[in-house]
């Protein structure tokens, strides 16, 4: 495998690790603040970040916080931990260039693309969603065609 292609696989592993750690932190945060008022937390975070109350991000965060219950927080935390473990498994397998990791990554990434398309259709004006979709399709194609990079 050429050096450039090896670097690309390293970036994919880094991307998976970053997402895994972020989701694990989100799960820990959700469990750590189970009995705190989520609306107050959003207001404090917005103030700390100088986020205007008229911004779309603030409005969206407030809408989520207002509908959050303890049961929903626990469910979100468990989902975050589960997805974090899934991404961590992908990252370790890809970093060690295991053949199973190639197929595992292809399966997981492909299975989530319909949800990403649904989110894009739901809110078409959000370029981050479109970029995420494009990056995941590119990862899927790259991993599929780079079978020689993994153990037999």
URVENQUI-V452681 format. One record per residue. N is the residue number from 1. SS is DSSP state (H for helix, E for strand, L for the rest). NEAR is the number of other C-alpha atoms within 10 Angstrom. Layout:
BEGIN
N;SS;NEAR  N;SS;NEAR
END
This chain:
BEGIN
1;L;8  2;L;7  3;H;7  4;H;9  5;H;13  6;H;12  7;H;11  8;H;13  9;H;19  10;H;15  11;H;12  12;H;21  13;H;21  14;H;14  15;H;13  16;H;21  17;H;20  18;H;16  19;H;17  20;H;24  21;H;17  22;H;15  23;H;21  24;H;22  25;H;16  26;H;17  27;H;22  28;H;15  29;H;13  30;H;22  31;H;17  32;H;11  33;L;13  34;L;16  35;L;11  36;L;11  37;L;13  38;H;22  39;H;17  40;H;13  41;H;14  42;H;18  43;H;17  44;H;12  45;H;13  46;H;17  47;H;12  48;H;9  49;L;9  50;L;9  51;L;14  52;L;12  53;L;13  54;L;8  55;L;10  56;H;11  57;H;13  58;H;17  59;H;14  60;H;10  61;H;16  62;H;20  63;H;12  64;H;13  65;H;18  66;H;13  67;L;10  68;L;15  69;L;14  70;H;15  71;H;10  72;H;13  73;H;20  74;H;15  75;H;15  76;H;17  77;H;23  78;H;17  79;H;15  80;H;22  81;H;21  82;H;16  83;H;16  84;H;24  85;H;17  86;H;16  87;H;24  88;H;20  89;H;18  90;H;26  91;H;24  92;H;15  93;H;19  94;H;24  95;H;16  96;L;13  97;L;18  98;L;17  99;H;16  100;H;15  101;H;20  102;H;21  103;H;16  104;H;17  105;H;22  106;H;20  107;H;12  108;H;14  109;H;17  110;H;16  111;H;11  112;H;12  113;H;16  114;H;12  115;H;12  116;H;17  117;H;15  118;H;11  119;H;15  120;H;17  121;H;13  122;H;10  123;L;11  124;L;12  125;L;10  126;L;12  127;H;11  128;H;10  129;H;17  130;H;17  131;H;11  132;H;13  133;H;21  134;H;14  135;H;13  136;H;19  137;H;16  138;H;12  139;H;18  140;H;19  141;H;13  142;H;16  143;H;21  144;H;14  145;H;9  146;L;13  147;H;14  148;H;12  149;H;18  150;L;17  151;L;11  152;L;9
END
